[in-house]
Amino acid sequence: MEEPNTVTCTAPVNIAVIKYWGKRNEELILPINSSLSVTLHQDQLKTTTTVATSRSFQEDRIWLNGKEEDVTHPRLQSCLREIRRLARKRTKDADAASDPMRSSYKVHICSVNDFPTAAGLASSAAGFACLVYTLAQVLGVEGELSEIARQGSGSACRSMYGGFVQWIMGEEVNGKDSLAQQVAPETHWPELRVLVLVASAERKPVGSTSGMQTSVQTSLLLKRAEAVVPGRMVEMIEAVQRRDFAAFAELTMKDSNQFHATCLDTYPPIFYLNSVSQQVINLVHRYNGHYKETRLAYTFDAGPNAVIYTLQQHVPEFVQAVQHFFPPETNGGEFVRGLPIEQVALSGELKQAIGLEPLPKGISYVISTKVGPGPCVLEDPTQHLLGSDGWPKETL
């Protein structure tokens, strides 16, 4: 039996600073507003996907985080169908010409996240971006892939690029102009740092898809899509291009708050934030207030985990403040993961200015990361998640 054609890629998580919430077309996943996100570095957070294709495979199969899942999921099928259609269309690749049947072979897909799935950490975005990128590599498809990734998970289109990325909502009914576009590369703002404060690694009670549908049907505040977001997109792109942290931070926090206000305005209301999330919001505002300048910004997706944007020089003190006001179970050992952070002492003055009642074990751990690149191919075959026979390796 010939060995399957196997490719492994990784793709990043992205965190929106101007939020996407609400679709105008459920099937094609077309949004009611544009959005803008920051791609996080894959050294700390990523999805890894291996795709193998072989004439001997009987059917398409998928394994996620060690467990076989339903390959007939409509969004997964959309991505497979689109990539295969493009593969059939493409003739310029010599390999494909020598094996014209390749696009009709069945695929085995194996994917793992190195972070909690469905806990509001953009796992579906990284997952579908990785799937589409890897399928494209296996089948020799080139060109615009964000439109296909969007059909798996809306925000996945933004994970197709590194740095700062906008998802242009588009106007066409068929969604051909609803695409992601890089606003600035990952090298653009080297001092920018990202801290993920994991308040909960549980699955969220209301998934994003159903939450959005209910908001579109019931929330009058979703007028934000046409009344507020277009202006904010322009301001945010300018703030990123100027590396203006104060402007970037204020827009980020206001847009997060407005998104969660929309969730509260949904009927029945959706509560993604919990008491820990609210305490983080208070901490950030009091910290900024103490210094009389905006040094930190928070944003929350559909879940209680806070994502903090700040500049490198403020990271050690802020992390110390988080440890003080959310005393962890561990004595700091595994509390901070990712990029190393030096230990500093908190001044009594700052503690007093923040003045919050500590919430023990409110934050499970902190992931310290930065802006990172888009999807990439892993050249080392030992990193394949599927063995040479095209089946998951035992270690999964």
Buried (B, 14 or more C-beta within 10 A) or exposed (E): EEEBBBBBBBBBBBBBBBBBBBBBEEEBBBBBBBBBBBBBBBEBBBBBBBBBBBEEBEEBBBBBBEEEBEBEEEBBBBBBEBBBEBBBEBEEBEEBEEEEEBBEBBBBBBBBBBBBBBBBBBBBBBBBBBBBBBBBBBBBBEEEBBBBBBBBBBBBBBBBBBBBBBBBBBEEEEBEEBBBBBBBBBEBBEEBBBBBBBBBBEEBEBEBBEBBBBBBEBBEBBEBBEEBBEEBBEBBBEBBEEBBBEBBBBBBBBBBBBBBEBBBBBEEEBEBBEEBBEBBBEBBBBBBEBEEEBBBBBBBBBBBBBBBBBBEEBBBBBBBBBBBBBBBEEEEEEBBBBBEBEEEEBEEEBBEEBEBEEBEEBBBBBBBBBBBBBBBEBEEEEEBBBBEBBBBBEEE
